[in-house]
Amino acid sequence: MSRATHALIHLDALRHNLDCVRQRAARARVMAVVKADGYGHGLERVAHALAGADAFGVAALEDAQRLRDAGFAQRIVLLSGFDESDDLPLLRRLGADTVVHHPSQLAMLAQAGPGPRIRCWLKLDSGMHRLGLPLRDAAAAYARLRELPAVDPEIVLMTHFARSDEFDEGATAEQIAAFAQACAGLPAPRSLANSAAVLGWPDAHADWVRPGGALYGISVVAGRSGSDFGLRPAMSLGTRLIAVNGFAAGEAIGYGGSFVCPRPMRIGVAAIGYGDGYPRHVASGTPVLVDGASAAIIGRVSMDLMCIDITDLPKADVGSAVLLWGPGLPVERIAAAAGTIGYELTCSITRRVRFIESVSIDDHAEHRVAAR
Ligand SMILES: *Cc1c(COP(=O)(O)O)cnc(C)c1O
């Protein structure tokens, strides 16, 4: 029998979350960010569920190629832009949009030969200080792009936030104001908002929003999970117990003997570990659900297995379902225990985990096994 470890992808949740974004940013068009294999959920699968989006955002030209190969005709935006002039023929063939964030890209576009016009998103640095042209160059760079024969004259002006997940922090309001001032008078659509800004900064919605995490039901807002905003988790990471054993007080469990039973305990062994992408460094006590009831990981997570305290769950036994994250156990909670954010956890699921698609979140009969 194949290993029980699986990632169930809730297609309905993806669609629901897109609807939520549309309700919150009703006047904006939506670029669904599907980089990093759809935040680990599977690029093509996610794109099919989110086919109602107005555009897709990817990080790599290969992802744009995959989306076109799968038949998607939507706008696809290369969020980090192209790296070299050799990328331009493929960009044109794919009909993908590119972000332009650096003078070197302007120079390459100026040298581009004849061919279809390329749609550009001019990225300005309003305070994050990662990618983007300085705000003072906004008008000049816009004018320069407009006059290049290789560039489509409809250019979107964009910027990215550093701290939009901190709703009571002034930095985002400052970025919004600085961007507005730098772009004043330029007759172009604007795009500022990532997920956290869709949720918490309505002034930033503008013409295009660019949610990623929110579409997968994940919040990056400290102390709040996606469900606090009406979002539904798009991934359930699950497995089963493959052994249940009893131990006396004083016996040590697992590698390093780091957990010593304080009382007689029943320990369930679940078929999942860091080889599947579950973080190894979570502390004893990190929650899981066993047949829907709360339980806790004890000892060290190993490569293929982890130990779970089921002393107080007398009905739990070999074969019991174990949920590592998903509905009822937000991935944000596990991320907090692992000192990271939910995005990193869903992106880290490894290839040996079986992906299953669930059409309806309520109807577990409709699962179908999907190739990765
Ligand atoms: C990844 C990314 C997003 C999406 O961010 P989320 O926090 O997942 O919503 C938006 N814009 C840009 C430029 C990005 O790189």
The ligand as an SDF file (V2000), in Angstrom:
LIG
                    3D

 15 15  0  0  0  0  0  0  0  0999 V2000
    4.9710   37.4690   -4.1480 C   0  0  0  0  0  0  0  0  0  0  0  0
    4.5100   38.7890   -4.5660 C   0  0  0  0  0  0  0  0  0  0  0  0
    3.1930   39.2000   -4.3080 C   0  0  0  0  0  0  0  0  0  0  0  0
    2.2250   38.3710   -3.4930 C   0  0  0  0  0  0  0  0  0  0  0  0
    2.5250   38.5060   -2.1130 O   0  0  0  0  0  0  0  0  0  0  0  0
    1.5540   37.8690   -1.0210 P   0  0  0  0  0  0  0  0  0  0  0  0
    2.0720   38.3170    0.2890 O   0  0  0  0  0  0  0  0  0  0  0  0
    1.6730   36.3840   -1.1650 O   0  0  0  0  0  0  0  0  0  0  0  0
    0.2000   38.3380   -1.3300 O   0  0  0  0  0  0  0  0  0  0  0  0
    2.7760   40.4120   -4.8220 C   0  0  0  0  0  0  0  0  0  0  0  0
    3.6110   41.1970   -5.5290 N   0  0  0  0  0  0  0  0  0  0  0  0
    4.8950   40.8480   -5.7610 C   0  0  0  0  0  0  0  0  0  0  0  0
    5.7780   41.7600   -6.5460 C   0  0  0  0  0  0  0  0  0  0  0  0
    5.3850   39.6410   -5.2990 C   0  0  0  0  0  0  0  0  0  0  0  0
    6.6520   39.2980   -5.5300 O   0  0  0  0  0  0  0  0  0  0  0  0
  1  2  1  0
  2  3  1  0
  2 14  2  0
  3  4  1  0
  3 10  2  0
  4  5  1  0
  5  6  1  0
  6  7  2  0
  6  8  1  0
  6  9  1  0
 10 11  1  0
 11 12  2  0
 12 13  1  0
 12 14  1  0
 14 15  1  0
M  END
$$$$
